[in-house]
C-alpha cells in the first residue's frame, strides 16, 4: 500500500513537470552536475572520517543523558519527489511526537534535551546527514528536505514547491543561512521563495559561496 502511494506521488510529480516549468528554472550542465556529485562524495567521505571523534563523543553524551537512541531517523521527501530516510543526532526527548502528529520545533521548545539544544543551536545534530550525502540522497547544497505533512500544507498555498524535486535536498542552503530554522508557515514560504531563487541561479560557484558562508558562520558562532 505504501509503495503504491509512493509511486503515485512520483508519477504525479512527473506529470506536473511540464516544459514550461523547466523553462522557469536554471540548469547546470552534465559536467557541472558530475563535478558537484564528485565533490559531494569526496566531501562526505572526508567529513565522516574527520568528524568521527565528534560522532563518538556526541553519541556518548546523548546516551548518557537519557539512555535513548542517539540517532534519529525520519522520512523526508527528496529528489524526484521520492521519500528517503534522513539521519540526525536526536535532539529531542523520545516522546516528542508520541501522538504521531508532526510538530515544528520552536525556538525555546521544551521537548529539546540539554545536549540536544546545544547540538541544534550549532547544527551539530545534522552531522549524520553526511551519510545521506554519500548515499546520493542529499547534496552538500540544496533545499532542505521536508516532511510530506508540511509539504502538503506549503503546496496548498504555493504549488511551485514541486519544482524543487528537480534537486537533491541539501545539507546547506542559502534559505537556512539567512532564514534560519522554519518554525512558522510564513518562514516556510520564505524558505520556498529563496530555494526557488537558488533553483533558477544555481551554479558550482554559488554552491561554493553558500558552503563557505555557512561554514564561516558556524565557526564564528553565528546562530541561524
C-alpha atoms as one frame of an Amber mdcrd trajectory, in Angstrom:
protein
   0.000   0.000   0.000   2.834   2.375   0.945   4.679   1.583  -2.307   1.535
   2.392  -4.286   1.289   5.791  -2.571   4.971   6.492  -3.275   4.661   5.532
  -6.952   1.532   7.623  -7.472   3.205  10.580  -5.722   6.257  10.279  -8.004
   4.121   9.931 -11.144   2.042  12.959 -10.187   5.236  14.979  -9.883   6.480
  13.859 -13.310   3.183  14.860 -14.906   3.392  18.337 -13.360   6.960  18.916
 -14.567   5.995  20.317 -17.963   8.415  22.079 -20.320   7.114  25.459 -19.157
   8.099  24.589 -15.599  11.601  23.646 -16.708  11.940  26.976 -18.516  11.355
  28.761 -15.214  14.350  27.110 -13.564  18.072  27.224 -14.152  20.056  24.227
 -15.311  23.581  23.011 -14.638  25.478  21.278 -17.409  26.002  17.499 -17.155
  29.695  18.175 -16.457  28.865  20.598 -13.635  26.405  18.077 -12.170  29.088
  15.390 -12.325  31.599  17.651 -10.575  29.001  18.532  -7.927  28.334  14.855
  -7.227  32.069  14.105  -7.130  32.586  16.869  -4.580  29.665  15.516  -2.544
  31.263  12.065  -2.393  34.743  13.358  -1.572  33.449  15.894   0.959  31.112
  13.491   2.765  33.762  10.762   2.989  36.313  13.231   4.340  33.767  14.689
   6.740  32.781  11.288   8.126  36.436  10.422   8.777  37.450  13.792  10.236
  34.321  14.122  12.371  34.417  10.526  13.654  35.732  11.596  17.123  32.866
  14.114  17.363  30.397  11.400  16.343  31.617   9.185  19.185  31.543  11.998
  21.759  28.048  13.166  20.790  26.784   9.587  20.762  28.062   9.021  24.315
  26.633  12.345  25.582  23.163  11.621  24.215  23.130   8.066  25.588  24.347
   9.310  28.981  21.674  11.986  29.244  18.554   9.834  28.953  19.615   6.424
  27.669  17.541   6.766  24.486  18.730   6.186  20.913  21.412   8.632  19.748
  20.472   8.536  16.069  17.097   9.860  14.971  15.580   8.715  11.675  12.745
  10.464   9.900  11.210  10.132   6.446  11.635  13.166   4.219  10.773  13.855
   0.579  13.747  14.216  -1.738  14.878  14.089  -5.349  12.061  13.466  -7.867
   9.545  13.553  -5.020  10.694  10.243  -3.574  10.856   9.614   0.182  14.112
   8.758   1.912  15.238   8.238   5.496  17.102  11.244   6.910  19.557  10.747
   9.787  20.250  13.172  12.635  21.569  13.076  16.162  18.494  13.037  18.397
  17.968  16.458  19.923  14.512  15.922  21.465  13.018  13.638  24.071  11.971
  10.196  22.896   8.302  11.173  23.395   8.477  14.435  21.410   5.790  13.296
  18.942   4.212  10.483  20.922   0.766  11.214  19.466   2.115  10.801  15.922
   1.246  14.359  14.876   4.148  16.267  13.228   5.058  19.446  15.107   7.644
  22.058  14.119  10.466  22.717  16.562  10.119  26.140  18.182  12.892  28.466
  19.386  12.530  27.555  23.078  10.985  24.136  22.534  10.613  22.271  25.845
  10.963  18.946  24.019  14.665  19.637  23.410  17.088  17.835  25.699  20.012
  19.752  27.246  22.504  18.169  24.861  20.007  18.417  22.017  19.557  22.158
  22.487  23.319  22.702  22.165  23.560  20.397  19.144  20.677  22.126  17.406
  21.965  25.649  18.096  25.283  24.743  16.473  23.787  22.457  13.787  25.841
  19.530  15.075  22.713  17.364  15.095  22.936  17.323  11.290  26.360  15.633
  11.095  24.860  12.166  10.362  23.421  13.619   7.161  26.906  13.243   5.703
  25.835   9.621   5.261  22.768  10.780   3.288  25.080  12.873   1.091  27.420
   9.925   0.492  24.469   7.710  -0.474  23.290  10.274  -3.026  20.023  11.038
  -1.249  21.267  14.540  -0.454  23.883  17.016  -1.641  26.003  19.482   0.299
  23.981  22.348  -1.192  20.293  22.289  -1.992  16.877  22.950  -0.454  16.396
  21.486   2.998  14.309  18.270   2.868  10.872  18.462   4.424   8.236  16.015
   5.651   5.287  15.293   3.368   2.872  16.529   6.058   4.322  20.056   5.856
   4.966  19.899   2.103   1.242  19.363   1.534   0.485  22.450   3.635   3.023
  24.528   1.678   1.751  23.274  -1.693  -1.790  24.246  -0.746  -0.538  27.846
  -0.759   2.229  27.647  -3.380   2.270  24.531  -5.630   5.626  25.641  -7.075
   7.212  23.655  -4.250   7.221  20.692  -6.628   9.811  22.439  -8.792  12.326
  21.701  -6.034  12.037  17.993  -6.805  14.490  18.631  -9.643  17.204  18.947
  -6.976  18.701  16.700  -4.329  17.972  18.145  -0.877  20.937  19.876   0.711
  22.857  19.915   3.958  23.477  23.642   3.381  21.226  26.217   1.734  21.001
  29.968   1.419  17.500  29.736   2.877  18.799  28.132   6.083  21.705  30.583
   6.290  19.535  33.687   6.004  16.105  32.424   7.091  17.148  30.034   9.871
  15.048  27.137  11.101  11.460  27.216   9.881   9.063  27.246  12.819   6.117
  29.018  11.127   4.303  28.759   7.802   5.489  32.276   6.939   9.118  31.189
   7.286   8.390  28.052   5.269   7.032  30.153   2.409  10.021  32.493   2.626
  12.323  29.475   2.539  10.499  28.256  -0.565  10.985  31.633  -2.251  14.717
  31.509  -1.550  15.001  27.868  -2.648  13.269  28.671  -5.949  15.721  31.540
  -6.417  18.577  29.078  -5.890  16.986  26.722  -8.419  16.976  29.481 -11.062
  20.509  30.694 -10.336  22.354  27.546  -9.247  25.961  27.018 -10.256  29.104
  25.467  -8.827  30.287  28.930  -7.838  27.051  29.634  -5.961  27.348  26.278
  -4.188  30.903  27.100  -3.093  29.770  30.512  -1.867  26.944  29.007   0.218
  29.266  26.388   1.752  31.949  28.968   2.613  29.451  31.404   4.134  27.743
  28.661   6.147  30.977  27.149   7.494  32.284  30.630   8.351  29.060  31.438
  10.210  29.219  28.175  12.177  32.886  28.669  13.112  32.251  32.234  14.278
  29.358  31.134  16.464  26.535  32.707  14.461  23.179  31.122  15.249  20.664
  30.730  12.442
